[in-house]
Amino acid sequence: MSLLSNLQRSLYTYVLLGLLTFIVVACSASSQQVQSSATEPIYIGVSGPLTGNNAQYGAQWKKGFDLALDEINGAGGIKGRKLAYIFEDSQSDPKQSVVIAQKFVADPKIVIELGDFSSPASMAASPIYQRNKLVQFGFTNSHPDFTKGGDYIWSNAVSQKDGAPLHANYIQALGLKRIAVFHLNTDWGKTSYDLFAQRAKENGIEILFTEPYLADEKDFRTSLTRVRETKPDGIALISYYSDAALIIQQARSLGINLPIVTTGSNHSPKFLELGGKAVEGVYLTSNFSPFDPRPEVREYLKKFDAKYHEEPDSFAVHAYDTIKLVAAAIELGGPDRTAIKESLGKLKDVPSVIYGKVTFNPETRRAVKPVDRRLIIKDGKFVLWDGKKLAQANLVQLYV
């Protein structure tokens, strides 16, 4: 009996020691996990084009992102944690953006998603983000229906509900009265065209010719010949930089030297590179101008030049603004998916290069005010339009 008691006591002691060891190890591991969680970066997921026809947009995004992160992390990050992003290349293809969305929502370290570039690619993925309660922040998505995808879908881009009429207003300000229009035959392109055409009609502008086209089309000469026959006094483009540059080059090669007014989606160095001399004198709407005298713009240009030794386009500026905006939301609510969504609605007057200050409309989940900058390409650069109307008497000279 005594021997059995001794064995029982020994067994009890071993079990107790083992349990205590397990508790100590578990507590240590838990402590290390908490410490690791408190020091590892806060991750943003980015879905956008790094290759393909729209790759330049993604390249400009990264420049804006990295400049903002230099400042945020250089100042200590967010409560001691660095902010970082994971960029997945979608080529702005809806099929790929859906796959990326599934990957991001399944990764618990992703607290918010940015992108995609085009509205069709973003909107294809929106149901996945909404269903899984991960904010999709489409900072270049101007389709009016983008944020209607749910309360987790947000944007600081100017909606085409505002942007397309501004495009038509610029054409009116130039004094053009009879125009031809080329537009991408996508949901974004068709919606933008409808809004543009409505304002053009209100402005007394007659649309003589309309050509919807696919993004992969390469030969516009037949359509341009038909434009020539209708004798408009200007051409409007609702396009991206690769197709816009091609249309303009082919128009000039046919001797069509009409004024061309395009959208802010072409405010990109790639448009200048691809278009070359043919895009000289082209007009475009934008929401950013490097000639804006506001102090926040001058300071941003100085920092961008110091890092990249070049001038930014509107996409690099939007990317920079968006990272700063996301950081403010995380600072307010913490690195939690639901908290970020709630925080976006509470933000007020967040500093912005584009807008000056950003506050969201709680119903549309968009920035409250559109921005209108009218530009023209001169000497291979985007400069502010001088405000002068085109002389109607000279327009008849624009066909050779």
C-alpha positions in Angstrom: 0.0 0.0 0.0 2.8 2.3 0.9 4.6 1.5 -2.4 1.4 2.2 -4.4 1.0 5.5 -2.6 4.5 6.5 -3.4 3.9 5.7 -7.0 0.7 7.6 -7.1 2.4 10.6 -5.5 5.2 10.4 -8.0 2.8 10.1 -10.9 0.8 13.1 -9.6 4.0 15.1 -9.3 5.0 14.4 -12.9 1.6 15.2 -14.2 1.5 18.5 -12.3 5.0 19.4 -13.5 4.0 18.6 -17.0 0.9 20.7 -16.8 2.8 23.6 -15.3 5.4 23.3 -18.1 2.6 23.3 -20.7 1.0 26.4 -19.2 4.3 28.2 -19.1 5.1 27.3 -22.7 1.6 28.1 -23.9 1.7 31.5 -22.1 5.1 32.2 -23.6 3.9 31.3 -27.1 0.8 33.4 -26.6 2.9 36.3 -25.4 5.2 36.0 -28.4 2.1 35.8 -30.8 0.6 39.0 -29.3 4.0 40.7 -29.5 4.5 39.5 -33.1 0.9 40.7 -34.0 1.7 44.1 -32.5 4.9 44.6 -34.5 4.2 43.0 -37.8 3.0 45.2 -40.7 -0.6 46.1 -41.3 -1.3 44.8 -44.8 -3.4 46.4 -47.6 -4.3 44.3 -50.6 -4.0 45.9 -54.0 -5.6 44.5 -57.2 -4.5 46.3 -60.3 -2.5 46.2 -63.6 1.2 45.7 -63.6 1.4 44.0 -67.0 -0.7 44.3 -70.1 -2.2 47.3 -71.9 -2.9 49.2 -68.7 0.4 48.5 -66.9 1.5 52.1 -66.7 -1.5 52.9 -64.4 -0.2 50.3 -61.9 3.3 51.6 -62.2 2.1 55.1 -61.3 0.1 53.7 -58.4 3.2 52.1 -56.9 5.0 55.4 -57.0 2.2 57.2 -55.1 1.9 54.3 -52.7 5.6 54.2 -51.9 5.9 57.9 -51.4 3.0 57.9 -48.9 4.4 54.8 -47.1 7.8 56.5 -46.8 6.2 59.3 -44.9 3.8 57.2 -42.7 6.4 54.5 -41.7 9.1 57.1 -41.4 7.0 58.8 -38.7 6.5 55.6 -36.8 3.8 53.9 -38.7 0.3 53.4 -37.2 0.7 52.9 -33.4 4.2 51.5 -33.9 3.2 49.2 -36.8 4.4 49.7 -40.4 1.9 49.9 -43.2 2.5 47.7 -46.2 0.7 46.5 -49.3 0.6 43.3 -51.3 0.1 44.1 -55.0 -1.5 41.3 -57.2 -1.4 41.9 -61.0 -4.9 41.6 -62.5 -4.1 43.3 -65.8 -7.4 45.0 -65.0 -9.1 41.8 -66.3 -12.5 41.1 -64.5 -11.7 37.3 -64.5 -8.4 37.9 -62.7 -9.8 40.5 -60.3 -12.3 38.0 -59.1 -9.6 35.4 -58.4 -7.6 38.1 -56.5 -10.6 39.0 -54.5 -11.1 35.4 -53.4 -7.4 35.3 -52.3 -7.6 38.6 -50.4 -10.8 37.8 -48.4 -9.3 34.5 -47.4 -6.2 36.1 -46.0 -6.8 37.5 -42.5 -3.9 39.8 -42.5 -5.4 41.9 -45.4 -7.5 44.6 -43.7 -8.6 46.6 -46.7 -8.4 46.2 -50.5 -7.6 48.9 -53.1 -8.6 48.7 -56.8 -9.0 47.5 -59.4 -8.1 50.1 -62.0 -11.1 49.8 -64.3 -14.6 49.9 -63.1 -15.6 46.7 -64.9 -12.8 44.8 -63.3 -13.6 46.2 -59.8 -17.3 45.7 -60.1 -16.9 42.1 -61.1 -15.1 41.5 -57.7 -17.4 43.7 -55.6 -19.8 41.0 -54.5 -17.0 38.9 -53.1 -15.7 41.9 -51.0 -19.1 42.9 -49.9 -20.1 39.3 -48.9 -17.0 38.8 -46.9 -17.0 42.2 -45.3 -13.7 43.5 -46.6 -13.7 47.1 -47.8 -13.0 47.5 -51.5 -11.7 51.0 -52.1 -11.8 51.8 -55.8 -9.8 55.0 -56.0 -9.9 55.2 -59.8 -13.4 53.8 -60.2 -15.6 56.5 -61.8 -18.6 54.3 -62.8 -21.6 55.8 -61.0 -22.8 52.4 -59.9 -19.5 51.2 -58.4 -20.3 52.2 -54.8 -23.9 50.8 -55.1 -22.4 47.4 -54.6 -22.8 47.6 -50.8 -21.7 49.4 -47.7 -18.2 47.9 -47.9 -17.6 49.5 -51.4 -16.0 53.0 -51.2 -14.3 55.4 -53.6 -12.6 58.8 -53.6 -12.7 58.9 -57.4 -14.8 61.5 -59.2 -17.9 59.7 -60.4 -18.7 59.9 -64.2 -22.0 61.3 -63.1 -19.9 64.4 -62.4 -16.9 63.7 -64.7 -18.7 63.1 -68.0 -20.6 66.4 -67.8 -17.4 68.2 -67.0 -15.9 66.7 -70.2 -18.8 68.1 -72.2 -18.5 71.4 -70.5 -14.9 71.7 -71.6 -15.9 71.1 -75.2 -18.5 73.9 -74.9 -15.9 76.2 -73.3 -13.6 75.6 -76.3 -16.4 76.7 -78.6 -16.9 73.4 -80.4 -20.4 72.8 -81.6 -20.4 69.7 -83.8 -18.4 66.7 -82.7 -17.6 63.1 -83.3 -17.2 60.7 -80.4 -15.2 57.5 -79.9 -15.8 55.6 -76.7 -14.8 52.2 -75.3 -17.5 49.7 -75.7 -17.5 48.6 -72.0 -20.0 49.3 -69.3 -17.8 52.2 -68.1 -17.4 53.5 -71.6 -21.1 53.3 -72.5 -22.3 54.8 -69.2 -19.8 57.6 -69.5 -20.9 58.3 -73.1 -24.6 58.4 -72.1 -23.9 61.0 -69.4 -21.6 62.9 -71.7 -24.1 62.9 -74.5 -26.9 64.2 -72.2 -24.8 67.2 -71.1 -23.6 67.8 -74.7 -27.2 68.1 -75.8 -28.0 70.5 -72.9 -25.0 72.6 -74.0 -26.2 72.8 -77.6 -23.5 70.5 -78.9 -24.5 68.2 -81.8 -22.9 64.7 -81.9 -22.6 63.9 -85.7 -20.9 60.5 -85.3 -20.4 58.0 -82.5 -18.1 55.0 -82.6 -18.1 52.4 -79.8 -15.0 50.2 -80.0 -13.4 47.3 -78.3 -10.3 47.7 -76.2 -8.2 45.5 -78.4 -9.0 47.2 -81.7 -6.0 48.5 -83.6 -7.3 50.0 -86.9 -9.6 53.0 -86.6 -8.9 54.4 -90.1 -12.2 53.4 -91.6 -14.1 55.0 -88.8 -11.9 58.1 -89.0 -12.6 58.4 -92.8 -16.3 58.4 -91.9 -15.6 61.1 -89.3 -13.9 63.2 -92.0 -17.0 62.9 -94.2 -19.3 64.3 -91.5 -17.1 67.3 -91.0 -17.3 67.9 -87.3 -15.3 70.7 -85.7 -13.9 68.4 -82.9 -13.5 64.9 -81.6 -14.2 63.6 -78.1 -12.5 60.5 -76.8 -13.8 58.4 -73.8 -10.8 56.0 -73.7 -7.6 54.8 -72.0 -4.1 55.9 -73.0 -3.2 53.0 -75.3 -6.3 53.2 -77.6 -6.6 57.0 -77.4 -3.0 57.4 -78.6 -3.6 55.1 -81.5 -6.8 56.9 -82.6 -5.1 60.2 -82.5 -2.0 59.0 -84.4 -4.2 57.5 -87.1 -6.3 60.7 -87.3 -3.3 62.8 -87.8 -1.9 60.4 -90.4 -5.1 60.9 -92.4 -4.8 64.7 -92.2 -7.5 65.1 -89.6 -6.1 67.9 -87.5 -9.3 68.6 -85.5 -9.2 69.6 -81.8 -9.4 66.5 -79.7 -10.8 66.5 -76.1 -10.3 63.4 -74.1 -10.8 62.2 -70.5 -8.6 62.3 -67.4 -7.9 58.6 -67.9 -5.3 59.7 -70.4 -3.5 62.0 -67.9 -0.5 59.6 -67.9 3.1 59.8 -69.1 2.4 56.7 -71.2 -0.1 58.6 -73.2 2.6 61.2 -74.1 5.1 58.4 -74.8 2.7 56.4 -77.1 1.2 59.4 -78.8 4.4 61.3 -79.4 4.0 64.4 -81.6 0.5 63.4 -82.6 -0.9 64.2 -79.1 0.6 67.7 -79.1 -2.3 70.2 -78.6 -4.8 67.6 -77.3 -7.1 68.8 -74.6 -8.1 66.7 -71.6 -10.1 66.9 -68.4 -8.4 65.9 -65.1 -8.7 66.4 -61.4 -5.0 67.3 -60.9 -2.7 69.9 -62.3 1.0 70.2 -61.5 0.5 74.0 -62.0 -2.0 74.2 -59.1 -0.6 76.9 -56.7 -2.1 75.3 -53.5 0.7 74.7 -50.9 -0.2 71.0 -50.6 0.3 70.5 -54.3 3.6 72.4 -54.4 4.9 70.3 -51.4 3.8 67.0 -53.0 5.5 67.9 -56.3 8.7 68.7 -54.4 8.7 65.3 -52.5 7.8 63.4 -55.7 10.6 65.0 -57.7 13.1 64.3 -54.9 12.2 60.6 -54.9 11.6 59.9 -58.6 13.1 62.9 -60.5 9.9 63.3 -62.5 6.5 64.9 -62.5 3.5 62.9 -61.3 0.3 62.2 -63.1 -3.1 62.2 -61.5 -2.9 58.4 -60.8 0.2 58.7 -58.7 -1.4 61.6 -56.8 -4.6 59.6 -56.2 -2.6 56.6 -55.0 -0.7 58.8 -52.5 -3.9 60.4 -51.3 -5.6 57.0 -50.9 -2.8 55.5 -48.7 -3.0 58.6 -46.5 -6.8 58.2 -46.3 -6.6 54.5 -45.4 -4.0 55.2 -42.8 -6.3 57.8 -41.2 -9.1 55.2 -41.1 -6.9 52.6 -39.5 -5.6 55.1 -37.0 -9.2 55.9 -36.0 -10.7 52.5 -35.8 -7.8 50.0 -35.7 -6.6 47.4 -38.2 -9.9 45.6 -38.3 -12.0 45.1 -41.4 -15.3 46.2 -40.0 -13.8 49.0 -37.9 -12.1 50.4 -41.1 -15.5 50.5 -42.9 -17.0 52.3 -39.9 -14.1 54.7 -39.7 -14.3 55.8 -43.3 -17.8 57.1 -42.6 -16.5 59.1 -39.6 -13.5 60.7 -41.3 -13.8 64.4 -41.9 -11.5 66.9 -43.7 -8.6 64.4 -44.2 -5.8 66.3 -46.0 -5.6 65.6 -49.7 -3.5 66.7 -52.6 -6.4 66.3 -55.0 -9.3 67.7 -53.0 -7.6 69.8 -50.3 -9.7 68.0 -47.7 -11.7 64.8 -48.0 -15.0 64.0 -46.3 -17.3 61.2 -47.6 -21.0 61.4 -48.5 -22.4 58.7 -46.2 -25.0 57.7 -48.8 -22.8 57.4 -51.9 -19.6 56.6 -50.1 -17.7 58.9 -52.4 -15.8 62.1 -51.7 -18.2 65.0 -51.5 -16.9 67.4 -54.2 -15.7 66.9 -57.8 -12.5 68.6 -59.0 -12.2 70.1 -62.5 -8.8 70.9 -64.1 -8.7 71.7 -67.8 -5.4 70.7 -69.4 -3.7 70.9 -72.8 -0.6 69.1 -74.0 2.2 71.6 -74.9 5.8 70.8 -75.7 5.1 67.2 -74.5 3.7 68.3 -71.1 0.3 68.6 -69.5 -0.3 72.3 -68.8 -3.3 74.3 -67.8 -5.5 75.5 -70.7 -5.4 79.3 -71.1 -9.2 79.6 -71.3 -9.3 80.8 -74.9 -12.0 79.6 -77.2 -11.0 78.2 -80.6 -11.6 80.5 -83.5 -14.5 79.0 -85.6 -13.1 80.5 -88.8 -10.0 78.4 -88.4 -11.8 75.1 -87.9 -12.5 74.7 -91.6 -8.7 74.6 -92.2 -8.3 71.4 -90.1 -8.7 68.9 -92.9 -6.0 68.5 -95.5 
